[in-house]
Amino acid sequence: MKLAGTVRALVAGLVVLVGSASLGCDTVATLVAPAVPVAIEKATAPDVSAPEDPAAAVPDPPENRNCCFRSGEGAAKVCESEERCCTGKYDRSACEDAGGLWFNSADGCAGAC
């Protein structure tokens, strides 16, 4: 009896093997793992336009920002969207004449403003 069961199992395996081989490799591969479509989008660079006034777009280098404006007309003129700022647009005497506070270092100005 044991020999008959083993023979049946071998014959059944052979039938499955021959049957799947007749389907072809592509058919078996499709049944095992269907293809998944992959969408690849082309990257586009962001639109970068040149500023209208190149001098206005370039901020003062941090090491030159020694004049601090905290409030008043000077702050309204120099600090466009802020109440306080450090700027390098003035030298020491012009800074004090405009109502600003002069600092010997940009770090001192940043700490006070």
Secondary structure by P-SEA (a helix, b strand, c coil): caaaaaaaaaaaaaaaaaaaaaacaaaaaaaaccbbbbbbbbbbccccccccccccccccccccccbbbcccaaaaaccccccccccccccaaaaaaabbbbbccaaaaaaac
